[in-house]
């Protein structure tokens, strides 16, 4: 069964759902004094999931299935739900959960719509900032009615580059080693804590580039489309057979420079 909506139709539905989930999360975020009761750990003591991660994903799944009961859904917390159509929704209910816990604004609800393996619509709701980024395939990237364009390619030495770090201690050590090779070669580094928000920052020109090793599909599916529709190149660096890839994003020209910088650094770090 094929999809029966346009990319714009999928986008409207995804945006409505992402806004509802974001509003719920802002209203229910626990006070600092009570947050520990709402936390469980996943892959490591620093990799956490909260009651509200689960509640957000449940809300999103319920709204999707109410509107399109045959679609597939891939969510960070509940995994892959099979379906009967060529449409799959890719959901991160809170990208940047640690930021969410600590009351930092760089977290987002991320929803992408994939048709036959291609992302056609994406929404990143940075709800604490009151910013909803949207894009549809061929329709551009948007924020508050303004079309977004990434910055023109800066020379690598003048580029402001966002990055992030994994939860595993060994991976963090390797990422720190790579960072020591990147930092002297760029204008500066920013670490926000949400892949989805970082990609939207590339799209809006708040940073020039982004790279990170080990992010998941639900982290970058929506934000990657938004960045691409804003003119950026999104790609990967394969650091080893079967290993965690490095996702990177920047304007054409800068993308190639950053790719060239990162390739030997990851080889030397043993990544």
C-alpha positions in Angstrom: 0.0 0.0 0.0 1.5 3.3 -1.1 1.4 6.6 0.7 -1.6 8.8 -0.1 -0.4 12.1 1.2 1.9 14.8 -0.3 5.1 15.7 1.5 3.3 18.9 2.6 0.5 16.9 4.0 2.8 14.6 6.0 4.6 17.8 7.2 1.4 19.3 8.5 0.5 16.2 10.4 4.0 15.8 11.8 4.2 19.4 12.9 0.8 19.2 14.7 2.0 16.1 16.6 5.5 17.5 17.4 3.9 20.7 18.8 1.5 18.7 21.0 4.3 16.6 22.3 6.5 19.6 23.0 3.8 21.4 24.8 3.2 18.3 27.0 6.9 18.1 27.8 7.3 21.8 28.7 4.2 21.5 31.0 5.3 18.3 32.7 9.1 18.7 33.0 9.9 17.8 36.7 11.4 20.2 39.1 15.1 19.7 39.8 14.3 18.3 43.3 12.1 15.5 42.0 13.8 14.5 38.8 15.8 11.6 40.1 12.7 9.5 40.6 11.9 9.8 36.9 15.2 8.6 35.5 16.4 5.1 34.3 19.8 4.4 32.7 20.2 2.6 29.4 23.6 1.8 27.9 25.6 3.5 30.7 25.1 5.6 33.8 25.2 8.8 31.6 22.7 7.4 29.0 19.3 8.1 30.5 15.6 7.8 29.7 12.9 9.5 31.6 9.2 8.8 32.2 8.5 11.7 29.9 10.6 10.3 27.1 8.3 7.3 27.2 5.2 9.4 27.5 6.2 11.6 24.6 6.8 8.7 22.3 3.5 7.1 23.4 1.6 10.3 22.6 3.4 10.6 19.2 2.7 7.0 18.3 -1.0 7.3 19.3 -1.5 10.4 17.1 0.2 8.9 14.1 -1.8 5.7 14.3 -5.0 7.5 14.8 -4.4 9.4 11.5 -2.6 6.6 9.6 -3.1 3.2 11.2 -1.2 1.2 8.6 2.1 3.2 8.8 5.3 1.9 10.3 7.0 3.7 13.2 10.6 3.7 14.3 11.0 5.3 17.7 14.1 5.6 20.0 12.4 4.1 23.0 10.0 1.5 21.7 11.8 0.4 18.5 10.3 -0.5 15.2 6.6 -1.1 14.7 5.7 -3.0 11.5 3.0 -1.7 9.2 1.3 -2.2 5.8 2.2 1.0 3.9 5.4 2.3 2.3 5.5 5.1 5.0 7.7 5.0 8.1 7.7 7.6 10.8 11.1 8.1 12.5 10.7 9.5 16.1 13.0 10.8 18.8 10.6 11.8 21.6 13.3 13.9 23.4 16.6 14.5 21.6 18.8 15.9 24.3 17.3 14.2 27.4 20.1 15.3 29.7 19.5 19.0 28.7 15.8 18.4 29.3 16.5 17.1 32.8 18.7 20.0 33.7 16.5 22.7 32.3 18.8 23.6 29.4 17.0 24.7 26.3 18.8 22.5 23.7 16.4 19.6 23.5 13.8 18.8 20.9 11.0 16.6 19.7 12.1 15.2 16.3 9.7 13.6 13.8 10.6 12.6 10.2 8.4 10.9 7.6 10.1 8.4 5.3 8.4 7.1 2.1 10.0 4.2 0.4 13.3 4.8 2.2 13.5 8.5 1.5 12.8 11.3 4.0 10.1 13.6 2.6 9.1 15.7 5.7 10.8 16.6 9.0 10.0 18.6 12.1 12.2 19.6 15.0 10.4 21.2 17.8 12.9 22.9 20.1 10.0 23.6 22.5 11.9 25.2 25.3 13.1 27.8 22.8 9.7 28.2 21.2 11.2 27.3 17.8 9.7 24.8 15.4 11.9 23.9 12.4 10.2 22.3 9.4 11.1 21.0 6.0 9.5 19.0 3.2 11.3 17.5 0.3 11.8 20.2 -2.4 9.8 22.7 -0.3 12.7 24.3 1.7 13.4 24.6 5.4 11.5 27.0 7.5 11.4 28.6 11.0 8.5 31.0 12.0 7.6 31.7 8.4 11.2 32.5 7.4 13.0 30.4 4.8 16.3 29.1 6.2 19.6 29.1 4.4 22.9 27.7 5.8 25.9 30.0 5.8 28.0 30.2 2.7 31.0 27.9 2.9 33.6 29.5 5.2 37.3 28.5 5.1 37.8 25.8 7.6 39.9 28.0 9.9 36.9 30.4 10.2 34.2 27.9 10.7 32.2 27.6 13.9 31.7 23.8 14.4 29.2 22.0 16.6 29.8 18.6 17.9 28.6 16.1 20.5 29.9 13.2 22.6 28.6 9.7 23.2 27.7 8.0 26.4 30.3 5.3 26.5 33.5 6.2 28.3 35.8 4.6 25.7 34.0 6.4 22.9 34.2 9.7 24.7 38.0 9.3 25.1 38.4 8.8 21.4 36.1 11.7 20.6 38.2 13.9 22.9 41.4 12.8 21.1 39.8 13.7 17.7 38.7 17.1 19.2 42.3 18.0 20.0 43.0 17.7 16.3 40.0 19.7 15.2 40.0 22.6 17.6 43.3 24.3 16.4 42.0 24.1 12.8 38.6 25.8 13.2 37.3 29.1 14.6 35.8 27.4 17.6 33.7 24.5 18.8 30.2 24.5 20.3 28.7 21.5 22.2 24.9 21.9 22.5 23.8 18.4 23.4 21.2 17.7 20.8 22.0 16.4 17.3 18.6 17.5 15.9 19.1 21.1 17.3 22.7 21.2 16.0 21.5 20.3 12.5 18.9 23.0 12.7 21.6 25.4 13.8 23.5 24.6 10.6 20.3 25.2 8.6 19.7 28.6 10.3 23.4 29.8 10.2 23.9 29.7 13.9 26.9 27.4 13.3 28.8 26.6 10.1 29.1 22.9 10.5 28.4 19.9 12.7 30.0 16.5 13.2 29.5 13.7 15.6 30.3 10.0 15.9 27.7 7.4 16.8 24.4 9.3 16.4 21.3 7.2 15.5 18.9 7.6 12.6 16.2 9.0 14.8 18.6 11.7 16.0 19.3 13.1 12.5 16.4 12.0 10.2 14.3 15.2 10.6 17.2 17.6 11.3 19.1 16.3 8.4 16.3 17.0 5.9 16.0 20.5 7.4 19.7 21.2 6.9 19.7 19.8 3.4 16.7 21.8 2.4 18.6 24.9 3.7 21.4 24.1 1.3 23.8 22.1 3.5 25.4 18.8 2.6 24.7 15.9 5.0 26.9 12.9 4.8 28.9 10.3 6.8 32.4 9.2 7.3 33.0 5.5 7.7 35.7 5.1 10.3 36.0 1.3 10.3 34.1 -1.7 8.9 31.0 -2.2 11.1 32.0 0.7 13.3 30.0 3.7 14.4 30.0 6.3 11.6 30.6 10.0 11.9 27.7 12.2 10.7 28.7 15.5 9.4 26.9 18.5 7.9 28.0 21.8 6.3 27.7 23.9 3.3 29.2 22.4 0.1 32.9 23.2 0.1 33.2 23.4 3.8 31.8 19.9 4.0 34.6 18.5 1.9 37.2 20.4 4.0 35.8 19.1 7.3 35.5 15.6 5.8 39.2 15.8 4.9 40.2 16.9 8.3 38.2 14.3 10.2 39.2 11.3 8.1 42.9 11.0 9.3 42.0 12.1 12.8 39.6 9.2 13.3 42.1 6.8 11.8 44.9 8.0 14.2 42.6 7.9 17.2 41.8 4.2 16.5 38.2 4.9 15.9 
